[in-house]
Amino acid sequence: ATPVDFGDYHPLKPITVTDTKSRRGARKGSTSSSSSSSSSAAPDPLSSMLDGTDPLSMFAAASAAGAETERQKRREREEEAVGSDFEPWSAKRGEILARFTTTEKLSIGSQRELLNLSQQDYANRIEELNQSLKEAWASDQKVKALKIVIQCSKLLSDTSVIQFYPSKFVLITDILDTFGRLVYERIWTMCSDPRPLPESFSADDVNDTAKETCLNWFFKIASIRELIPRLYVEAAILKCNRFLNKSGIQETLPRLTAMIRGIGDPLVAAYARAYLCRPLLTEMMERCKKLGNNALLLNSVMWAFRAEFVAARATDFITMIKDCDEAGFPKHLLFGSLGRSLACADPPEAERLPILNEAWKVITKVRSPQDYINCAEIWVEFTCRHFTKREVNTVLADIIKHMTPDRAFEDAYPQLQSVIRKILTYFHDFSVLFSMERFLPFLDMFQKDSVRVEVCRSIMEVFIKHQLEPTRDPVILNAMLHICKTMHDSVNALTLEDEKRSLALLINGFIRMVSFGRDFEQQLSFCVEARATFCNLEPVLVQLIHACAAYSFITIPSLSSIFCRLSLYLLSGQVALANQCLSQADAFLKAAVSLLPEVPRSISVEGKLRPSEGFLLDFISNFLSTLLVVPDHPEHGVLYLVRGLLNMVQDYTWEDNGDAKLRVYINALPLLAAMSQEAYLYCIPRVDSNETLYGGDPKFLSEINKLCETLIGQVLDHLKALGRDESVRRQAALAFSLFGCLLAHGDLRNNKLNQLAVNLWNLSHKHGHCDTRASVRTLEFMKHQAQQPDMAHLSDTVQRLALQSRT
């Protein structure tokens, strides 16, 4: 307690007990006195509060704590009343402040320091006023608090910076809400003596002192001269009407609504109505029911509140929509607004079918095709979200019925595309989707080429994304072939390459998902049909080549004839190469090489057994000619297919008295010679052969030379063996064959190679078993070639070659 100034002392002066904490906010000039007239007297028990044992202080603290607890309980009960689906104002507030901003200068009042404020400075000043309001109220300066609220409310009449007005509204109404809460809690506290008011209290439960205080506040507000602050401040304490009469705000709300009509600025008037409605959802719903022409208001409610809130009360909204007068606002627009909410949030399960039925009764009666499709498109999502293909098919049939006459669909492509997108969002099983009788007829309404292709593309994208397992369902295959053909047929000379690639990628995605299992005939039949259908898109053809290659690779081993298998492996490899399918070509050629050891020494031809060497030599020669254009595999060694073939030839069991193996070696030499050239004799377009891969690398050429030396060495060893066995006729034929190979493909300017050629010529003629006519023609050819500028060295070689007659 503050010591008493004896000059101010009077026996009748009331004793004031002041808490040390509360004195900090006490009004200027307030004093405290004790019951003792002497500073030496014993301490007054009413002013001994510093130790916290004063009973009045304890009662005050308990009352404050009880009031705070009651406020918390009331907030929780209010949240429960509107439900968890009700969007709190705090969330909406932040969204508005972030959205409506400005860079213009703002002002608060006419004082110089409150002019030309930035948006942030303005918000800070408003927050300072909010704090000043709380401090004035805490220090029992109720009149000052009211003045702050009035001055802030006046700011809402200024719309000079119109884009900032929503944020200004939020900031100012924060102060109004603070004031309304303080007044309500003050009166509530006055009613809590001797016991707290029940939550469902009526005016009869309120004591006279609280009622008098409440009336006093309303009288003070009624004396405000300007309309806007008088309206806003009374709206801020609107809940206090519960303390005065049983009807609460029901009598006051119409009067305040009528007052708003006196505001000239439509923007200010609209926000005043918004502030009046914001705590009053239930009351506004009841008012909607009572008004005759309430459609516009009802539509605004469905747009403004969260989808979860509307969905939970969908049946109530439908009842109100049915009772609306259609003169000012058509019912199908109301159902459209309701449908938007139900597309985002789920109504109770038991109410879903009745909701759809009631909505579609109205939608299907809309005569204007544009109005009809605008509403129907919204409700398609609700139908897909909660029902089966039966209901969706019914909706599609109704849309076709309304949009087909007079080709009304031509003006509604965006809405029809939206319908397709929504169906694809919820139906990923394409066997179910295409089993809807009206789905493909619905697609037929897309007559414009660009739109039709875009719709087909969207269907294909969903198919590729969600069709995880291969399918052979004829319903899916027929429908998807139709859709892919639509995309393919849109390609023309003006189509961009990127567009072609994009369409081909989608079509290939479909082709990859088609599988007939072990039914190879069906698989091949599908590939043949697809190739005929998609002939304008090269990437699709390549994909079909892949599919056909896979079919061939699977089916070739089932053939009984080994030479048929070898020929088909080689042919399939050649086709794969021609279509740039390198991995498939590699697989076919390796399969052919691995099959060679299984070739029998004799085969049945027209019912007779014949040696197989001739057929095998022809196959290997064809195979060698193909290897020239086959690029080496990056993970294998140089010339790995050539080496693999020669190894198989080496290990094969040939006829004992035959030279077939050596003839294969001789036939491989022209291939190796061709591989060593800078430019190959032939190539396959868009396939890089070894000439490109190695670019004449010396190491590559060295490997070729080593392999040639090995093969020639094998042939020479065999020729020596034939001489020992006195098989001179075979020796002559083989030596002449190797000579011809060296002449045609070797560089005889090399002395060593030239001498080898001469020796082979002499060996082939040594015993007179060489074909004389062939020898003569060979010499004539060499003489003719020697006349070429770069072949003069052959003249000397011809001089060293002699013809020997048979002995």
Secondary structure, DSSP 8 states (H G I E B T S, - for coil): -----GGG--TTS------HHHHTT--TT-----S-SSTTS---TTT--TTS--HHHHHHHHHHHHHHHHHHHHHHHHHHHH-TTS--HHHHHHHHHHHS---S-B--SS-GGGSSB-HHHHHHHHHHHHHHHHHHHHTT-HHHHHHHHHHHHHGGG--SSGGGHHHHHHHHHHHHHHHHHHHHHHHHHHTTSSS---TT--GGGS-HHHHHHHHHHHHHHHT--SHHHHHHHHHHTGGGGGGT-TTTTTTHHHHHHHHHTT---HHHHHHHHHHHHTT-HHHHHHHHHH-SS-HHHHHHHHHHS-HHHHHHTHHHHHHHHHTS-TTTS-HHHHHHHHHHHHHHS---GGGHHHHHHHHHHHHTT--SHHHHHHHHHHHHHHHHHHS-HHHHHHHHHHHHHHHSGGGGGGG-HHHHHHHHHHHHHH---HHHHTTSTTHHHHHTT--SHHHHHHHHHHHHHHHHHH--S-B--HHHHHHHHHHHHHHHHT--TT--HHHHHHHHHHHHHHHHTB--TT-HHHHHHHHHHHHHHTTT-HHHHHHHHHHHHHHHHHHGGG-S-HHHHHHHHHHHHHHHHHTT-HHHHHHHHHHHHHHGGG--SEEEETTEEEESHHHHHHHHHHHHHHHTT----TTS-TTHHHHHHHHHHHHS---TT--HHHHHHHHHHHHHHHHTSSS-S---TT---HHHHHSS-HHHHHHHHHHHHHHHHHHHHHHHHHHHTT-HHHHHHHHHHHHHHHHHHS-TTSHHHHHHHHHHHHHHHTTS-S-HHHHHHHHHHHHHHHTSGGGTHHHHHHHH-------
